[in-house]
Amino acid sequence: MSIWTGIETEFNAIVADARSIPEKLAALVDLHGKAQSLSSIESTVTSIIEDAAKATADKVTEILTAVGKL
C-alpha cells in the first residue's frame, strides 16, 4: 500500500465517521498537514535518489536525515 492510499483510506474514514462536523474538520486539517509532510519528504527523497553526482552512501545518509532517522 502506498502512502497516498493510506491517506485516502484515512480521509474516507474521517468522512464516514459519526463525529460532529467540527471534529471531522479538525481531523481533516490534521490529515492535510500529514499529507503535506509526506509530500515534502517524498519530493526530497526523490531528488536525492535522482542526483547522479552523489555516492550511494551519501544518498542513504541524506535520506535518513530527511526522514528524521539520523
PQR file of N, CA, C, O and H, with PARSE charges and radii, in Angstrom:
ATOM      1  N   MET A   1       0.848  -1.173   0.000 -0.4000 1.5000
ATOM      2  CA  MET A   1       0.000   0.000   0.000 -0.0000 2.0000
ATOM      3  C   MET A   1       0.895   1.238   0.000  0.5500 1.7000
ATOM      4  O   MET A   1       1.829   1.347   0.795 -0.5500 1.4000
ATOM      5  N   SER A   2       0.593   2.166  -0.905 -0.4000 1.5000
ATOM      6  CA  SER A   2       1.382   3.392  -0.958 -0.0000 2.0000
ATOM      7  C   SER A   2       0.960   4.338   0.165  0.5500 1.7000
ATOM      8  O   SER A   2      -0.105   4.179   0.762 -0.5500 1.4000
ATOM      9  H   SER A   2      -0.165   2.077  -1.550  0.4000 1.0000
ATOM     10  N   ILE A   3       1.796   5.305   0.434 -0.4000 1.5000
ATOM     11  CA  ILE A   3       1.447   6.275   1.468 -0.0000 2.0000
ATOM     12  C   ILE A   3       0.198   7.047   1.069  0.5500 1.7000
ATOM     13  O   ILE A   3      -0.583   7.457   1.928 -0.5500 1.4000
ATOM     14  H   ILE A   3       2.661   5.434  -0.051  0.4000 1.0000
ATOM     15  N   TRP A   4       0.007   7.243  -0.223 -0.4000 1.5000
ATOM     16  CA  TRP A   4      -1.160   8.006  -0.685 -0.0000 2.0000
ATOM     17  C   TRP A   4      -2.438   7.191  -0.564  0.5500 1.7000
ATOM     18  O   TRP A   4      -3.508   7.755  -0.334 -0.5500 1.4000
ATOM     19  H   TRP A   4       0.641   6.910  -0.921  0.4000 1.0000
ATOM     20  N   THR A   5      -2.345   5.881  -0.714 -0.4000 1.5000
ATOM     21  CA  THR A   5      -3.510   5.025  -0.491 -0.0000 2.0000
ATOM     22  C   THR A   5      -3.907   5.096   0.978  0.5500 1.7000
ATOM     23  O   THR A   5      -5.092   5.126   1.310 -0.5500 1.4000
ATOM     24  H   THR A   5      -1.476   5.424  -0.901  0.4000 1.0000
ATOM     25  N   GLY A   6      -2.919   5.123   1.842 -0.4000 1.5000
ATOM     26  CA  GLY A   6      -3.182   5.256   3.275 -0.0000 2.0000
ATOM     27  C   GLY A   6      -3.859   6.574   3.612  0.5500 1.7000
ATOM     28  O   GLY A   6      -4.777   6.609   4.432 -0.5500 1.4000
ATOM     29  H   GLY A   6      -1.956   5.099   1.572  0.4000 1.0000
ATOM     30  N   ILE A   7      -3.415   7.659   2.985 -0.4000 1.5000
ATOM     31  CA  ILE A   7      -4.031   8.972   3.198 -0.0000 2.0000
ATOM     32  C   ILE A   7      -5.481   8.947   2.716  0.5500 1.7000
ATOM     33  O   ILE A   7      -6.375   9.455   3.393 -0.5500 1.4000
ATOM     34  H   ILE A   7      -2.670   7.631   2.319  0.4000 1.0000
ATOM     35  N   GLU A   8      -5.708   8.357   1.546 -0.4000 1.5000
ATOM     36  CA  GLU A   8      -7.067   8.275   1.003 -0.0000 2.0000
ATOM     37  C   GLU A   8      -7.976   7.450   1.914  0.5500 1.7000
ATOM     38  O   GLU A   8      -9.126   7.819   2.152 -0.5500 1.4000
ATOM     39  H   GLU A   8      -4.981   7.944   0.995  0.4000 1.0000
ATOM     40  N   THR A   9      -7.456   6.344   2.416 -0.4000 1.5000
ATOM     41  CA  THR A   9      -8.228   5.500   3.329 -0.0000 2.0000
ATOM     42  C   THR A   9      -8.591   6.268   4.594  0.5500 1.7000
ATOM     43  O   THR A   9      -9.723   6.202   5.072 -0.5500 1.4000
ATOM     44  H   THR A   9      -6.522   6.045   2.222  0.4000 1.0000
ATOM     45  N   GLU A  10      -7.618   6.994   5.126 -0.4000 1.5000
ATOM     46  CA  GLU A  10      -7.864   7.783   6.336 -0.0000 2.0000
ATOM     47  C   GLU A  10      -8.889   8.891   6.065  0.5500 1.7000
ATOM     48  O   GLU A  10      -9.754   9.153   6.900 -0.5500 1.4000
ATOM     49  H   GLU A  10      -6.698   7.048   4.738  0.4000 1.0000
ATOM     50  N   PHE A  11      -8.792   9.536   4.904 -0.4000 1.5000
ATOM     51  CA  PHE A  11      -9.755  10.572   4.526 -0.0000 2.0000
ATOM     52  C   PHE A  11     -11.169   9.997   4.472  0.5500 1.7000
ATOM     53  O   PHE A  11     -12.102  10.568   5.037 -0.5500 1.4000
ATOM     54  H   PHE A  11      -8.090   9.323   4.225  0.4000 1.0000
ATOM     55  N   ASN A  12     -11.316   8.866   3.790 -0.4000 1.5000
ATOM     56  CA  ASN A  12     -12.637   8.239   3.668 -0.0000 2.0000
ATOM     57  C   ASN A  12     -13.204   7.849   5.030  0.5500 1.7000
ATOM     58  O   ASN A  12     -14.406   7.969   5.263 -0.5500 1.4000
ATOM     59  H   ASN A  12     -10.558   8.403   3.331  0.4000 1.0000
ATOM     60  N   ALA A  13     -12.342   7.385   5.921 -0.4000 1.5000
ATOM     61  CA  ALA A  13     -12.784   7.009   7.264 -0.0000 2.0000
ATOM     62  C   ALA A  13     -13.270   8.233   8.041  0.5500 1.7000
ATOM     63  O   ALA A  13     -14.260   8.157   8.768 -0.5500 1.4000
ATOM     64  H   ALA A  13     -11.365   7.288   5.732  0.4000 1.0000
ATOM     65  N   ILE A  14     -12.580   9.346   7.889 -0.4000 1.5000
ATOM     66  CA  ILE A  14     -12.990  10.577   8.574 -0.0000 2.0000
ATOM     67  C   ILE A  14     -14.351  11.037   8.059  0.5500 1.7000
ATOM     68  O   ILE A  14     -15.231  11.391   8.842 -0.5500 1.4000
ATOM     69  H   ILE A  14     -11.775   9.408   7.298  0.4000 1.0000
ATOM     70  N   VAL A  15     -14.515  11.029   6.744 -0.4000 1.5000
ATOM     71  CA  VAL A  15     -15.770  11.482   6.148 -0.0000 2.0000
ATOM     72  C   VAL A  15     -16.936  10.596   6.587  0.5500 1.7000
ATOM     73  O   VAL A  15     -18.030  11.095   6.852 -0.5500 1.4000
ATOM     74  H   VAL A  15     -13.800  10.741   6.108  0.4000 1.0000
ATOM     75  N   ALA A  16     -16.706   9.290   6.664 -0.4000 1.5000
ATOM     76  CA  ALA A  16     -17.773   8.347   7.015 -0.0000 2.0000
ATOM     77  C   ALA A  16     -18.029   8.265   8.520  0.5500 1.7000
ATOM     78  O   ALA A  16     -19.042   7.711   8.946 -0.5500 1.4000
ATOM     79  H   ALA A  16     -15.818   8.885   6.448  0.4000 1.0000
ATOM     80  N   ASP A  17     -17.131   8.805   9.314 -0.4000 1.5000
ATOM     81  CA  ASP A  17     -17.233   8.727  10.768 -0.0000 2.0000
ATOM     82  C   ASP A  17     -18.465   9.474  11.281  0.5500 1.7000
ATOM     83  O   ASP A  17     -18.950  10.408  10.642 -0.5500 1.4000
ATOM     84  H   ASP A  17     -16.308   9.255   8.968  0.4000 1.0000
ATOM     85  N   ALA A  18     -18.956   9.054  12.426 -0.4000 1.5000
ATOM     86  CA  ALA A  18     -20.156   9.656  13.023 -0.0000 2.0000
ATOM     87  C   ALA A  18     -19.848  10.893  13.866  0.5500 1.7000
ATOM     88  O   ALA A  18     -20.741  11.429  14.522 -0.5500 1.4000
ATOM     89  H   ALA A  18     -18.563   8.295  12.945  0.4000 1.0000
ATOM     90  N   ARG A  19     -18.607  11.345  13.855 -0.4000 1.5000
ATOM     91  CA  ARG A  19     -18.251  12.525  14.655 -0.0000 2.0000
ATOM     92  C   ARG A  19     -18.964  13.781  14.152  0.5500 1.7000
ATOM     93  O   ARG A  19     -19.506  13.811  13.047 -0.5500 1.4000
ATOM     94  H   ARG A  19     -17.882  10.909  13.322  0.4000 1.0000
ATOM     95  N   SER A  20     -18.948  14.798  14.982 -0.4000 1.5000
ATOM     96  CA  SER A  20     -19.560  16.076  14.603 -0.0000 2.0000
ATOM     97  C   SER A  20     -18.742  16.740  13.493  0.5500 1.7000
ATOM     98  O   SER A  20     -17.588  16.383  13.256 -0.5500 1.4000
ATOM     99  H   SER A  20     -18.508  14.774  15.880  0.4000 1.0000
ATOM    100  N   ILE A  21     -19.355  17.701  12.825 -0.4000 1.5000
ATOM    101  CA  ILE A  21     -18.682  18.420  11.746 -0.0000 2.0000
ATOM    102  C   ILE A  21     -17.398  19.100  12.241  0.5500 1.7000
ATOM    103  O   ILE A  21     -16.372  18.980  11.572 -0.5500 1.4000
ATOM    104  H   ILE A  21     -20.293  17.991  13.017  0.4000 1.0000
ATOM    105  N   PRO A  22     -17.404  19.804  13.375 -0.5600 1.5000
ATOM    106  CA  PRO A  22     -16.149  20.413  13.845  0.2800 2.0000
ATOM    107  C   PRO A  22     -15.049  19.376  14.124  0.5500 1.7000
ATOM    108  O   PRO A  22     -13.874  19.629  13.859 -0.5500 1.4000
ATOM    109  N   GLU A  23     -15.433  18.220  14.655 -0.4000 1.5000
ATOM    110  CA  GLU A  23     -14.439  17.166  14.912 -0.0000 2.0000
ATOM    111  C   GLU A  23     -13.896  16.612  13.599  0.5500 1.7000
ATOM    112  O   GLU A  23     -12.698  16.358  13.474 -0.5500 1.4000
ATOM    113  H   GLU A  23     -16.388  18.015  14.870  0.4000 1.0000
ATOM    114  N   LYS A  24     -14.781  16.425  12.619 -0.4000 1.5000
ATOM    115  CA  LYS A  24     -14.330  15.951  11.303 -0.0000 2.0000
ATOM    116  C   LYS A  24     -13.397  16.969  10.662  0.5500 1.7000
ATOM    117  O   LYS A  24     -12.370  16.602  10.092 -0.5500 1.4000
ATOM    118  H   LYS A  24     -15.754  16.631  12.720  0.4000 1.0000
ATOM    119  N   LEU A  25     -13.752  18.238  10.755 -0.4000 1.5000
ATOM    120  CA  LEU A  25     -12.919  19.287  10.183 -0.0000 2.0000
ATOM    121  C   LEU A  25     -11.537  19.292  10.823  0.5500 1.7000
ATOM    122  O   LEU A  25     -10.531  19.404  10.122 -0.5500 1.4000
ATOM    123  H   LEU A  25     -14.587  18.536  11.219  0.4000 1.0000
ATOM    124  N   ALA A  26     -11.478  19.172  12.133 -0.4000 1.5000
ATOM    125  CA  ALA A  26     -10.183  19.125  12.830 -0.0000 2.0000
ATOM    126  C   ALA A  26      -9.369  17.922  12.369  0.5500 1.7000
ATOM    127  O   ALA A  26      -8.161  18.032  12.162 -0.5500 1.4000
ATOM    128  H   ALA A  26     -12.295  19.081  12.703  0.4000 1.0000
ATOM    129  N   ALA A  27     -10.025  16.777  12.207 -0.4000 1.5000
ATOM    130  CA  ALA A  27      -9.326  15.572  11.746 -0.0000 2.0000
ATOM    131  C   ALA A  27      -8.829  15.747  10.313  0.5500 1.7000
ATOM    132  O   ALA A  27      -7.735  15.295   9.977 -0.5500 1.4000
ATOM    133  H   ALA A  27     -11.006  16.687  12.375  0.4000 1.0000
ATOM    134  N   LEU A  28      -9.625  16.398   9.468 -0.4000 1.5000
ATOM    135  CA  LEU A  28      -9.208  16.637   8.080 -0.0000 2.0000
ATOM    136  C   LEU A  28      -8.048  17.624   8.004  0.5500 1.7000
ATOM    137  O   LEU A  28      -7.167  17.479   7.157 -0.5500 1.4000
ATOM    138  H   LEU A  28     -10.514  16.766   9.740  0.4000 1.0000
ATOM    139  N   VAL A  29      -8.040  18.621   8.880 -0.4000 1.5000
ATOM    140  CA  VAL A  29      -6.922  19.570   8.927 -0.0000 2.0000
ATOM    141  C   VAL A  29      -5.645  18.833   9.337  0.5500 1.7000
ATOM    142  O   VAL A  29      -4.585  19.064   8.755 -0.5500 1.4000
ATOM    143  H   VAL A  29      -8.755  18.739   9.568  0.4000 1.0000
ATOM    144  N   ASP A  30      -5.738  17.954  10.327 -0.4000 1.5000
ATOM    145  CA  ASP A  30      -4.582  17.148  10.736 -0.0000 2.0000
ATOM    146  C   ASP A  30      -4.104  16.263   9.591  0.5500 1.7000
ATOM    147  O   ASP A  30      -2.903  16.141   9.353 -0.5500 1.4000
ATOM    148  H   ASP A  30      -6.599  17.766  10.800  0.4000 1.0000
ATOM    149  N   LEU A  31      -5.044  15.651   8.888 -0.4000 1.5000
ATOM    150  CA  LEU A  31      -4.701  14.780   7.758 -0.0000 2.0000
ATOM    151  C   LEU A  31      -4.031  15.582   6.648  0.5500 1.7000
ATOM    152  O   LEU A  31      -3.101  15.099   6.003 -0.5500 1.4000
ATOM    153  H   LEU A  31      -6.020  15.750   9.082  0.4000 1.0000
ATOM    154  N   HIS A  32      -4.500  16.797   6.426 -0.4000 1.5000
ATOM    155  CA  HIS A  32      -3.896  17.661   5.410 -0.0000 2.0000
ATOM    156  C   HIS A  32      -2.439  17.959   5.759  0.5500 1.7000
ATOM    157  O   HIS A  32      -1.568  17.912   4.890 -0.5500 1.4000
ATOM    158  H   HIS A  32      -5.256  17.190   6.949  0.4000 1.0000
ATOM    159  N   GLY A  33      -2.176  18.264   7.020 -0.4000 1.5000
ATOM    160  CA  GLY A  33      -0.803  18.507   7.458 -0.0000 2.0000
ATOM    161  C   GLY A  33       0.074  17.285   7.264  0.5500 1.7000
ATOM    162  O   GLY A  33       1.226  17.394   6.845 -0.5500 1.4000
ATOM    163  H   GLY A  33      -2.883  18.303   7.726  0.4000 1.0000
ATOM    164  N   LYS A  34      -0.478  16.125   7.571 -0.4000 1.5000
ATOM    165  CA  LYS A  34       0.254  14.867   7.381 -0.0000 2.0000
ATOM    166  C   LYS A  34       0.571  14.661   5.900  0.5500 1.7000
ATOM    167  O   LYS A  34       1.687  14.279   5.549 -0.5500 1.4000
ATOM    168  H   LYS A  34      -1.415  16.037   7.911  0.4000 1.0000
ATOM    169  N   ALA A  35      -0.402  14.911   5.039 -0.4000 1.5000
ATOM    170  CA  ALA A  35      -0.201  14.741   3.598 -0.0000 2.0000
ATOM    171  C   ALA A  35       0.848  15.714   3.074  0.5500 1.7000
ATOM    172  O   ALA A  35       1.664  15.346   2.229 -0.5500 1.4000
ATOM    173  H   ALA A  35      -1.309  15.222   5.324  0.4000 1.0000
ATOM    174  N   GLN A  36       0.837  16.951   3.565 -0.4000 1.5000
ATOM    175  CA  GLN A  36       1.846  17.924   3.151 -0.0000 2.0000
ATOM    176  C   GLN A  36       3.244  17.472   3.561  0.5500 1.7000
ATOM    177  O   GLN A  36       4.189  17.587   2.781 -0.5500 1.4000
ATOM    178  H   GLN A  36       0.174  17.250   4.252  0.4000 1.0000
ATOM    179  N   SER A  37       3.374  16.964   4.772 -0.4000 1.5000
ATOM    180  CA  SER A  37       4.674  16.483   5.248 -0.0000 2.0000
ATOM    181  C   SER A  37       5.163  15.316   4.405  0.5500 1.7000
ATOM    182  O   SER A  37       6.332  15.262   4.023 -0.5500 1.4000
ATOM    183  H   SER A  37       2.606  16.872   5.406  0.4000 1.0000
ATOM    184  N   LEU A  38       4.263  14.383   4.119 -0.4000 1.5000
ATOM    185  CA  LEU A  38       4.634  13.225   3.307 -0.0000 2.0000
ATOM    186  C   LEU A  38       5.024  13.644   1.896  0.5500 1.7000
ATOM    187  O   LEU A  38       5.961  13.090   1.319 -0.5500 1.4000
ATOM    188  H   LEU A  38       3.314  14.426   4.429  0.4000 1.0000
ATOM    189  N   SER A  39       4.321  14.605   1.345 -0.4000 1.5000
ATOM    190  CA  SER A  39       4.631  15.098   0.007 -0.0000 2.0000
ATOM    191  C   SER A  39       6.009  15.738  -0.028  0.5500 1.7000
ATOM    192  O   SER A  39       6.774  15.538  -0.972 -0.5500 1.4000
ATOM    193  H   SER A  39       3.561  15.054   1.813  0.4000 1.0000
ATOM    194  N   SER A  40       6.319  16.507   1.007 -0.4000 1.5000
ATOM    195  CA  SER A  40       7.621  17.155   1.101 -0.0000 2.0000
ATOM    196  C   SER A  40       8.738  16.124   1.231  0.5500 1.7000
ATOM    197  O   SER A  40       9.768  16.227   0.565 -0.5500 1.4000
ATOM    198  H   SER A  40       5.698  16.668   1.774  0.4000 1.0000
ATOM    199  N   ILE A  41       8.529  15.139   2.083 -0.4000 1.5000
ATOM    200  CA  ILE A  41       9.532  14.078   2.257 -0.0000 2.0000
ATOM    201  C   ILE A  41       9.707  13.298   0.959  0.5500 1.7000
ATOM    202  O   ILE A  41      10.832  12.991   0.565 -0.5500 1.4000
ATOM    203  H   ILE A  41       7.692  15.055   2.624  0.4000 1.0000
ATOM    204  N   GLU A  42       8.602  12.976   0.297 -0.4000 1.5000
ATOM    205  CA  GLU A  42       8.665  12.236  -0.965 -0.0000 2.0000
ATOM    206  C   GLU A  42       9.461  13.014  -2.007  0.5500 1.7000
ATOM    207  O   GLU A  42      10.281  12.437  -2.722 -0.5500 1.4000
ATOM    208  H   GLU A  42       7.688  13.225   0.618  0.4000 1.0000
ATOM    209  N   SER A  43       9.228  14.302  -2.094 -0.4000 1.5000
ATOM    210  CA  SER A  43       9.944  15.149  -3.047 -0.0000 2.0000
ATOM    211  C   SER A  43      11.435  15.206  -2.726  0.5500 1.7000
ATOM    212  O   SER A  43      12.275  15.105  -3.621 -0.5500 1.4000
ATOM    213  H   SER A  43       8.562  14.771  -1.514  0.4000 1.0000
ATOM    214  N   THR A  44      11.755  15.368  -1.454 -0.4000 1.5000
ATOM    215  CA  THR A  44      13.153  15.430  -1.027 -0.0000 2.0000
ATOM    216  C   THR A  44      13.880  14.125  -1.325  0.5500 1.7000
ATOM    217  O   THR A  44      14.986  14.133  -1.866 -0.5500 1.4000
ATOM    218  H   THR A  44      11.074  15.451  -0.727  0.4000 1.0000
ATOM    219  N   VAL A  45      13.259  13.009  -0.973 -0.4000 1.5000
ATOM    220  CA  VAL A  45      13.878  11.699  -1.201 -0.0000 2.0000
ATOM    221  C   VAL A  45      14.061  11.447  -2.696  0.5500 1.7000
ATOM    222  O   VAL A  45      15.098  10.934  -3.116 -0.5500 1.4000
ATOM    223  H   VAL A  45      12.360  13.002  -0.534  0.4000 1.0000
ATOM    224  N   THR A  46      13.069  11.801  -3.493 -0.4000 1.5000
ATOM    225  CA  THR A  46      13.172  11.609  -4.941 -0.0000 2.0000
ATOM    226  C   THR A  46      14.333  12.408  -5.514  0.5500 1.7000
ATOM    227  O   THR A  46      15.088  11.894  -6.339 -0.5500 1.4000
ATOM    228  H   THR A  46      12.226  12.217  -3.152  0.4000 1.0000
ATOM    229  N   SER A  47      14.487  13.659  -5.088 -0.4000 1.5000
ATOM    230  CA  SER A  47      15.587  14.467  -5.619 -0.0000 2.0000
ATOM    231  C   SER A  47      16.942  13.924  -5.183  0.5500 1.7000
ATOM    232  O   SER A  47      17.907  13.985  -5.946 -0.5500 1.4000
ATOM    233  H   SER A  47      13.873  14.077  -4.418  0.4000 1.0000
ATOM    234  N   ILE A  48      17.025  13.395  -3.970 -0.4000 1.5000
ATOM    235  CA  ILE A  48      18.282  12.792  -3.503 -0.0000 2.0000
ATOM    236  C   ILE A  48      18.612  11.565  -4.350  0.5500 1.7000
ATOM    237  O   ILE A  48      19.748  11.403  -4.798 -0.5500 1.4000
ATOM    238  H   ILE A  48      16.242  13.346  -3.351  0.4000 1.0000
ATOM    239  N   ILE A  49      17.631  10.713  -4.567 -0.4000 1.5000
ATOM    240  CA  ILE A  49      17.846   9.485  -5.338 -0.0000 2.0000
ATOM    241  C   ILE A  49      18.268   9.796  -6.767  0.5500 1.7000
ATOM    242  O   ILE A  49      19.136   9.121  -7.321 -0.5500 1.4000
ATOM    243  H   ILE A  49      16.709  10.845  -4.204  0.4000 1.0000
ATOM    244  N   GLU A  50      17.659  10.810  -7.363 -0.4000 1.5000
ATOM    245  CA  GLU A  50      17.925  11.127  -8.767 -0.0000 2.0000
ATOM    246  C   GLU A  50      19.218  11.904  -8.985  0.5500 1.7000
ATOM    247  O   GLU A  50      19.605  12.130 -10.131 -0.5500 1.4000
ATOM    248  H   GLU A  50      16.954  11.358  -6.913  0.4000 1.0000
ATOM    249  N   ASP A  51      19.894  12.319  -7.919 -0.4000 1.5000
ATOM    250  CA  ASP A  51      21.146  13.067  -8.044 -0.0000 2.0000
ATOM    251  C   ASP A  51      22.280  12.103  -8.381  0.5500 1.7000
ATOM    252  O   ASP A  51      22.810  11.419  -7.506 -0.5500 1.4000
ATOM    253  H   ASP A  51      19.579  12.136  -6.988  0.4000 1.0000
ATOM    254  N   ALA A  52      22.639  12.060  -9.647 -0.4000 1.5000
ATOM    255  CA  ALA A  52      23.659  11.119 -10.123 -0.0000 2.0000
ATOM    256  C   ALA A  52      25.062  11.462  -9.623  0.5500 1.7000
ATOM    257  O   ALA A  52      25.956  10.619  -9.687 -0.5500 1.4000
ATOM    258  H   ALA A  52      22.208  12.616 -10.359  0.4000 1.0000
ATOM    259  N   ALA A  53      25.268  12.670  -9.133 -0.4000 1.5000
ATOM    260  CA  ALA A  53      26.593  13.084  -8.675 -0.0000 2.0000
ATOM    261  C   ALA A  53      26.931  12.556  -7.287  0.5500 1.7000
ATOM    262  O   ALA A  53      28.090  12.598  -6.874 -0.5500 1.4000
ATOM    263  H   ALA A  53      24.541  13.355  -9.082  0.4000 1.0000
ATOM    264  N   LYS A  54      25.933  12.061  -6.566 -0.4000 1.5000
ATOM    265  CA  LYS A  54      26.170  11.601  -5.197 -0.0000 2.0000
ATOM    266  C   LYS A  54      26.409  10.098  -5.149  0.5500 1.7000
ATOM    267  O   LYS A  54      25.821   9.331  -5.911 -0.5500 1.4000
ATOM    268  H   LYS A  54      24.992  12.027  -6.902  0.4000 1.0000
ATOM    269  N   ALA A  55      27.285   9.699  -4.235 -0.4000 1.5000
ATOM    270  CA  ALA A  55      27.534   8.279  -3.994 -0.0000 2.0000
ATOM    271  C   ALA A  55      26.359   7.695  -3.215  0.5500 1.7000
ATOM    272  O   ALA A  55      25.649   8.415  -2.513 -0.5500 1.4000
ATOM    273  H   ALA A  55      27.763  10.323  -3.616  0.4000 1.0000
ATOM    274  N   THR A  56      26.163   6.395  -3.344 -0.4000 1.5000
ATOM    275  CA  THR A  56      25.043   5.729  -2.679 -0.0000 2.0000
ATOM    276  C   THR A  56      25.076   5.940  -1.168  0.5500 1.7000
ATOM    277  O   THR A  56      24.037   6.202  -0.561 -0.5500 1.4000
ATOM    278  H   THR A  56      26.740   5.810  -3.914  0.4000 1.0000
ATOM    279  N   ALA A  57      26.235   5.834  -0.562 -0.4000 1.5000
ATOM    280  CA  ALA A  57      26.337   6.012   0.895 -0.0000 2.0000
ATOM    281  C   ALA A  57      25.897   7.416   1.308  0.5500 1.7000
ATOM    282  O   ALA A  57      25.232   7.586   2.330 -0.5500 1.4000
ATOM    283  H   ALA A  57      27.079   5.622  -1.055  0.4000 1.0000
ATOM    284  N   ASP A  58      26.267   8.413   0.519 -0.4000 1.5000
ATOM    285  CA  ASP A  58      25.851   9.791   0.812 -0.0000 2.0000
ATOM    286  C   ASP A  58      24.342   9.948   0.664  0.5500 1.7000
ATOM    287  O   ASP A  58      23.700  10.647   1.448 -0.5500 1.4000
ATOM    288  H   ASP A  58      26.807   8.275  -0.311  0.4000 1.0000
ATOM    289  N   LYS A  59      23.784   9.288  -0.349 -0.4000 1.5000
ATOM    290  CA  LYS A  59      22.331   9.338  -0.560 -0.0000 2.0000
ATOM    291  C   LYS A  59      21.592   8.728   0.633  0.5500 1.7000
ATOM    292  O   LYS A  59      20.601   9.281   1.109 -0.5500 1.4000
ATOM    293  H   LYS A  59      24.306   8.720  -0.986  0.4000 1.0000
ATOM    294  N   VAL A  60      22.082   7.593   1.104 -0.4000 1.5000
ATOM    295  CA  VAL A  60      21.448   6.927   2.248 -0.0000 2.0000
ATOM    296  C   VAL A  60      21.485   7.840   3.471  0.5500 1.7000
ATOM    297  O   VAL A  60      20.485   7.977   4.176 -0.5500 1.4000
ATOM    298  H   VAL A  60      22.888   7.143   0.718  0.4000 1.0000
ATOM    299  N   THR A  61      22.623   8.456   3.719 -0.4000 1.5000
ATOM    300  CA  THR A  61      22.753   9.373   4.851 -0.0000 2.0000
ATOM    301  C   THR A  61      21.783  10.543   4.724  0.5500 1.7000
ATOM    302  O   THR A  61      21.126  10.913   5.697 -0.5500 1.4000
ATOM    303  H   THR A  61      23.435   8.345   3.146  0.4000 1.0000
ATOM    304  N   GLU A  62      21.690  11.127   3.533 -0.4000 1.5000
ATOM    305  CA  GLU A  62      20.781  12.259   3.321 -0.0000 2.0000
ATOM    306  C   GLU A  62      19.321  11.850   3.492  0.5500 1.7000
ATOM    307  O   GLU A  62      18.531  12.593   4.075 -0.5500 1.4000
ATOM    308  H   GLU A  62      22.223  10.826   2.743  0.4000 1.0000
ATOM    309  N   ILE A  63      18.964  10.677   2.989 -0.4000 1.5000
ATOM    310  CA  ILE A  63      17.582  10.197   3.120 -0.0000 2.0000
ATOM    311  C   ILE A  63      17.240   9.961   4.587  0.5500 1.7000
ATOM    312  O   ILE A  63      16.176  10.374   5.050 -0.5500 1.4000
ATOM    313  H   ILE A  63      19.606  10.073   2.515  0.4000 1.0000
ATOM    314  N   LEU A  64      18.128   9.304   5.315 -0.4000 1.5000
ATOM    315  CA  LEU A  64      17.877   9.066   6.738 -0.0000 2.0000
ATOM    316  C   LEU A  64      17.763  10.374   7.513  0.5500 1.7000
ATOM    317  O   LEU A  64      16.958  10.482   8.438 -0.5500 1.4000
ATOM    318  H   LEU A  64      18.992   8.969   4.939  0.4000 1.0000
ATOM    319  N   THR A  65      18.558  11.357   7.141 -0.4000 1.5000
ATOM    320  CA  THR A  65      18.468  12.672   7.769 -0.0000 2.0000
ATOM    321  C   THR A  65      17.132  13.332   7.437  0.5500 1.7000
ATOM    322  O   THR A  65      16.496  13.923   8.309 -0.5500 1.4000
ATOM    323  H   THR A  65      19.212  11.269   6.389  0.4000 1.0000
ATOM    324  N   ALA A  66      16.709  13.233   6.181 -0.4000 1.5000
ATOM    325  CA  ALA A  66      15.458  13.860   5.735 -0.0000 2.0000
ATOM    326  C   ALA A  66      14.237  13.303   6.456  0.5500 1.7000
ATOM    327  O   ALA A  66      13.282  14.032   6.724 -0.5500 1.4000
ATOM    328  H   ALA A  66      17.226  12.753   5.472  0.4000 1.0000
ATOM    329  N   VAL A  67      14.269  12.021   6.767 -0.4000 1.5000
ATOM    330  CA  VAL A  67      13.110  11.409   7.435 -0.0000 2.0000
ATOM    331  C   VAL A  67      13.266  11.381   8.958  0.5500 1.7000
ATOM    332  O   VAL A  67      12.449  10.789   9.664 -0.5500 1.4000
ATOM    333  H   VAL A  67      15.045  11.428   6.549  0.4000 1.0000
ATOM    334  N   GLY A  68      14.318  12.023   9.451 -0.4000 1.5000
ATOM    335  CA  GLY A  68      14.487  12.167  10.894 -0.0000 2.0000
ATOM    336  C   GLY A  68      15.012  10.936  11.604  0.5500 1.7000
ATOM    337  O   GLY A  68      14.796  10.775  12.805 -0.5500 1.4000
ATOM    338  H   GLY A  68      14.982  12.504   8.878  0.4000 1.0000
ATOM    339  N   LYS A  69      15.696  10.067  10.883 -0.4000 1.5000
ATOM    340  CA  LYS A  69      16.225   8.843  11.493 -0.0000 2.0000
ATOM    341  C   LYS A  69      17.724   8.911  11.722  0.5500 1.7000
ATOM    342  O   LYS A  69      18.334   7.915  12.113 -0.5500 1.4000
ATOM    343  H   LYS A  69      15.872  10.198   9.907  0.4000 1.0000
ATOM    344  N   LEU A  70      18.326  10.063  11.488 -0.4000 1.5000
ATOM    345  CA  LEU A  70      19.766  10.192  11.687 -0.0000 2.0000
ATOM    346  C   LEU A  70      20.076  11.534  12.305  0.5500 1.7000
ATOM    347  O   LEU A  70      21.241  11.845  12.555 -0.5500 1.4000
ATOM    348  H   LEU A  70      17.831  10.872  11.171  0.4000 1.0000
TER
END
